[in-house]
Amino acid sequence: MKPFFITFCMALMLVQCQPKAKSLTGIDRPLGQDNIAYYWAQIALEATANDTERYAPRPTITSRFLGLVFVAVFDAWSVFEPKVIPLYLKDQPKQKGQLIDKETAISFAAYYALKEYYPADSIYFKQRLKDLGLVVPLAKELKGAAAVGKAAAQAVIEARKGDGSNQYGEAAEGFPPYYDYTQYKPVNSPELNSDINRWQPKYFTRDNGDKFAPSCLTPYWQKVRPIALDSAAQFRSPPPPLFESDQLKAEVAEVVAMQTNLTVEQKGLVEFMRDGPKSVQQAGHWLVFAQEVSKRDNHSLDEDVKMYFLNQITAMDAFIASWDTKMYYDYARPYALVHEYFQGKDIEGWKGIGQGWGTLKGEQWRPYSPEVFLCPPFPSYVSGHSTVSAACAEALRLFKGSDVFGHEVSFMSGSLTEPESQWQEIKLYFPTFTEAGEMAGISRVWGGYHIQADNVEGLVLGRKVAQKAFDFYKKQLGE
């Protein structure tokens, strides 16, 4: 009878059947990478990397997924914290619970939220629950802490339906999820740049030689309801410099000069911030950085729940704010601006994979990227990397009460762009959160994706978003 009894208890998630257990991990006081919040953050990153492989980079969409997963985790955890106010989980009485109750609640919250936003990996998530000794019971209703977790996830899912993201295709009948219901059409075509101040789509080349011009990525994202911001336009950036202005002329020339003199370390930083680590986009990238903080400082479960929540709602709102400015100005990228300013002139630049740097015509200039993804397919101003990176960096600084980061990464410079014979191992060092954010921003100028105005104003916007998110976070904590 005993084996059947244990199986039955696990199926119904009755943690009290194992009274000696203090944690799902088997560790009495799991810290850093041993705590369950860290565990689910790692799983969320795997899901995001898989999403990139399946659908190509879609940083706006995955930032929302990650943001809402950690809202669900926060709301589940809040039930066991007397002063904490959940965002979406209403009419749930506060409970007294041990560490294992919190772990169980946030595990089920993470499971159901991840399953909703990354459905293709549902089996993977179920297995990760099983690895913790947790199973989804056959009965429709969960009990205890597990029920709290499921309720938290369902509350988030229901509250965010119809939030402007068009996740379910509800914004335009008869069209698929994430369809552009604003029906944005660029002023310029890939063949004709009739308004140099506006964004121009560009042709990329697939591995088989086929050329294609990607459409604008989620040009309606400014309509998504933010978490902490009053509106997407709350901190809209001032206008960018226009064609024939002294500022734009100087900044376009600066991009060309910067790219010509890239060091091995700078090329590596361009690649690392563009696509590494693990192709989890900017929100995921800063979740990775947050995990490094958790390991460095031996965070408890409570600390990680709070940090990931702040980190990811900041990233989510920063994307929304960035897209508001992007789509409001619909601004040109250096890829087109350099061609216009230096047409017919000899300049120094990167010739392409395996060809290195040398003299070329201005209209042949290109960013430091592979043919299959030469430049992000959406307007330039402001830089999304700069906005999100500055926002998350500032949020981490505010959370920790210190700017010290001290994180070092080994990276193979050239590995995402050049033939293997040209790869070189480097060390990337991020002394402070602020500098890490600024390094992300300047890398976008070095790579030829942005001018300095895109970067500088993106950094400003991101820090404004972070302060608003931090105030919101403190309010949710009841402080």
N, C-alpha and C positions, 0 to 999 in steps of 0.2 A: 504493500500500500504506500510505503514512503515515497518511492520514485514517482508514482502517479500524483501524490499530494504535492510534491515539489513542482512538477510540470504544470499542474492545475494552478498553483499559486503564481507561477511565472506568467502563465497565459493571461491571468486577470490583473497582473501587475500589482500584486499584494506584497509590497516590500517587507511588511511586517513578518512575512513567513521566514525571513532570514534576519532575525533581530540582531545578530552579531555584526552584520555588515555596516560599516560607517560610510562607505562610498561605493559607487558602482565600479570604480577602478580597483578596489581592493586595497587602496592606500588610505590610511587614516586621515591624512592631511595633504591631498594632492595639490601641488602648486605648479605654476608655469605650464609647460607642455603636458603635464599630467592631469590638469583639471579638465572637466567635461566641456566647458565653454570653448577652450582651446581645441579640443577634439572635434567639436561640431564646426568650428571655424575652418579647420583643415578640410573637412568634408565639403563645406560650402565652396572652398577654393577649387577642389577637384571638380565639382559640378560646374563651376564657372569655366574652368579650362576645357572641360568636355563640351560646354555650350559653344565656346569659340571654335572648336574643331568642327562642330556640326553646322553652325550657322554663319561662320566668319565673325570677325570682331563686331560686336554691337554694344559698346561700352555704356550707352545710356540705359539700355534695357537691363543689362546685368547689374548695373548699379542699383536699380530699383529692386531687383531680386534680392541682392545681398542686404540692402537696407531693410526690406520687409522681413526677411528671415530673422535678422537680429532685433527687430521690433517685437516679433513673436517671442523670441527668447527672453527679452527684457520683460515683456508683459507676464509671461509665465513665472519668472523669477519674482516679480513684484508682489505676487500673492503672499509670499513668505516674508515680505519686508513691510512693517507697519506704516512707514511714512511714504513709501514709493507709490506714485500714481501711474497706473498703466495707461497706454495711449488708447487702445481699442477694446481691451477686455473689461467689459462693464458688468456690474452686478455680481461680481465674484467676491465672496467674503474672504477676508484675510485669514490665513491659516498659520498655525505654528508648525514648523517642520525642521527636520534635521538636514544635514548636508545631502544625504541620499534622496530626500524628498525634492530638494531644489534640482538636483541632477536629473532625476526622473522627469520632473515637469519640463525642464528646458530641453531635455532630449526628445520628448514627444512633440514639443512645440517646434523644434528644429526639424524633426522628421516630417511632420505634416506640412510645414511651410515649404521646405525644400521639395517635397513631392509635388506641391502645387506649382512651383515656379520652374522646377527642372524635372518635369514628368518623365523624360527619357531615362533618368537615372533612378527611378523609384525602387528597383530591385536592389541597387547598390545601397541606397539609404536604409532599406529594411535590414540588409545584412549588417550595416554598421550599428543599428539598434541591437541586433542579435549578439553582436560582439560584446556588448555591454551587459548581456544577460537579460535584455528586454525584448519582448515580442509583442506584436500587435495581436490582441486576442480575437477569437472567432466571434465573441459577443459584440454587439454594436456599441455598447457603452463601456468605456474605461472607468476605472475607479481611482480615487485618491489623487495623488500627484500626477499620474499619467493623464487623468481626465482634465486636470488643470492645463497641462501642456497642449492637449488637443483643442481645448476651448480657446486658448490664447491664439493658436495658429488660425483657427476658423474665424475668430473675431477680426484678425488682421486681413484675412482673405476677403471676407465680406465687406469690410470697411473700405478696401481699396478697389473694389469693383467699380468701374465707371469713373476712375480717377484721372482720366485723360490719356492713359498709356495705351489704350485700345488693345489690351492683352487678349481679350476674348473676341475681338473683331466686332465689338458692340457699337463702335462709333460710326461704322459705315456698313449698312446692311448688304450682305452679299459679297463682302470682301474679307480677306483673311486677317488674322490677328496682326497687329502692328502695321496695318495698312495706313498710309498717310491720308487721313481724312480731311486734312487742310488743302490737299491737292496742290502742294507747292510745285512751282515750275521755275527753274532758274532762268534768269534773264539771258544768260549766255549759253551757247551750245559748245560741245567739245571742239567743233570746227571753227566757230566764230565767236570772238570775244568783243562784243559790241559795246559793253560798258565795263571799262577796266576796273572800276571801283567795286564791282559785284563779283560774286563767286562764279567760277567757270568749272564745270565738270571736266575731267581729264581722262584720256585713254590709258588703261593699264593693259598688260599683256600676260595671258595665262602661260603655264609651262608648255602647252601644246602650240603656242604661237598665236592663238586667237586674241584679238583685241576686244576690250569691253570698257565702257564708261559707267562706273557705278553711279546709281542715283543717290540723292542726298539721304543720309542716314537720319531717320526719325525727325523730319523737319517740323514736327508738331510737338516736340518734347517739352517746349516751354509751356504747354497747356497741361502738363501733368501736375497734379496737386502736390505741393511740397509737404514735408513733415514739419519743419521748424519755421520756415520763412512765411511771412504774411502773404507773399505772392512771388511768382517767378521774377517779376520785374522790380522787386523791392530795391535791389541794389544795381539796377541796370547801368552798365558802363557808359561813359561819355563817348561821343563819336570818334571813330578812328581817323587817322590822317588820310586825306584824299589825294588822288592822282594829281601830279604837278606841284604838290606842296613840298617845301624844302624838307620837312620831316620825313615824308614817305620816300623821297628820292634818296635821302641819306640812309634810311633804314633798309631799303632794298639793296643798296650798295654794300651795307654792312653784312647782310646775309651772305652775299657772294664772297666777300672777303673772309668771313668766318669759316665758311665751308672749305675754302681753298687751303686754309692752314690748320685743319683738324689734326690733332695729335691722336695717337693710338688710344689713349685714355678717353679722349673726347668722343671718338667714334664709338667706343664701347659704351659710354654713358648714353649716347643717342640710341643705341640698340637696346640697352637695358631698360630705359624709360619708354621706349616705343613698344616693346613686345615682351619684355621679361618682367618678373619670372613667370614661367608657365602660361603665358598668354591669358592672364586673368583680368586684363584691362586695368584702368586706373583705380577704380574702387577696390578691386581685388589686390592690386599692388600695395595699396596702403593698409589693407587688412593683413598682408604678409608682414609689413613693417610693424604693425601693432602686435602681431604675434612675437616678433623679436623683442619687443618691449616686455611682453609677458614673460618670456624666457629669462630675459636679463634681470628682471625684478622679482621673479618668483611669485607672480600674481596668484591670488586665490580665485576661486570660482566667481565670487561676488565682484572682484575687481575686473575680471575679464568680461563678465556680462555687461558691466557698465561701460568699459572702454570700447568694446566692439559695437555696442549700441550707438555711442556718441560718434565713433569713427565712421560708421556706415550710414547713419542718417545725414551726417555732414557731407559725405561723398555724394549721396543721392540728391540732396538739395543743391549741391554745387554744380552738378550736371544740369539740373533744371535751370538754375540761374545762368549758367554759361550758355545754354541753348537759347534762352531769352535774348541775350545780347547778340549771339550769333545770327539768329533768324531775324532780329530787328534790323540789323545793319546789312546782312547778307554780303559780307565783305570778302574781297579777293584774297587769295593766297599768294605767297612768293612765287610759286610755280608759274603762275600767270604773270605776275608783276615783273619778275626778272626778264621774262620773254619780251615784255613790252618795253621796258626801260633799256635793255641791252640788245635789242633786235639788230642783227647785222654786224654787231661788234664782237671782237675777239675778247673773251674773258677766260679766266682759269676756273675750272670746276671739275666735278666728278663725272667721268664719262660713262660709268656703268659697271656692272659686275665683271670683274676680271680685267677691266681696262684702266683702272686707277684714275689719277688726277692728271689734267693736262689742259691744253688750250682748246676751246670750242666756241662756237657761235652762241650769242646770247639766247637765241630761240631754242638751243639744244640743251640748255641748263636744266638740271633736274635735282630733286631732293636725294639725300643719301638713303635710298630704300630700294628693295627688290622691285622688279618690273610688275609683279603681281599685286603690289600694294604701294604704289609710288607716293601717294599723298592721301591723307584722310578725306573722305568724300562728303564734305560739308563745309560751310563757310568758316573763315579763319578767325575772325575777331569776335570774342577773345579766345585765347588758347584754352581748350578743355583741360589739357595736362596741367597748365599753370594754375587754373582755377581750382581744380580738384586737389592737386598736390599741396597748394598753399593752404587750402581749407583743412585738409586732413592733418597737415603738419601743425597748423595752429591749434586744431582741436586736441592733438596729442600733447602739445606744449601746455595748454590750459589744463588738461586732465592731470598731467603729471606734476604740474607746478614747477616745471623745469624744462629748459630747451635741450638738455643734453640727450643725445641719441647714442653716438659712438658705435655705429654699426658698420661692419665691413663685409663686402661681398666679393667673392672670386667670380670673374666673368671672362669669357673668351671673346675678346674684341674681334669683330668681323664675322662671327659665327652666324649672325642673322642676315648678313648682307653679302659677304665676300666668299670667294672660293676657299676651301679648307686650307690651302697652302698659305693663305694670308692671315690666318687666325693667330692671335697672340693673347696669352693669358695676362689679365690685369687684375688689380685690386681697386674696387670702388669703395671709398670711405665717406660716410655720412656723419660728420661730427655732431650736428644738431638737427632737430626736426626742421627748423626754419631753413637751414642750408640744404637739407634734402629736398624740400619743396622747391627752393630756388634752382637747385641743380636739375630737377625735372623740367622746370620752365625754360631754362637757358638751353637745355638739350634740344628743345624743339626749334630754337633758332639755329643752332649749330647744324641740325639735320636738314634745314631748309624748308620746314613746314610752316614757320611763322616768322613775322618781323617782331622787333622788340616791343612795339605797341601792343601786339597781341599778348605777349608774355607779361609785360609789366602791368597792364590793366587786368589781366587774368589773376595775377598774384593779389592785387588789391581787392578784386571781387571775392576771391576765395577766402581771404581773411575776414571780410565782412560776414560772409556766410557762416564761417566757423564761430564767430563771436555770437551770432544769433542762435546757432545750434547749441552752443555751450550754455547760454542763458536758458534755453528751452530744456535742455538736459537737467540743469540744476532744479528747475521748477518741477520736473517729473520726479526728482528725488525727494521733493518736499522740503527743499532747502530755501 
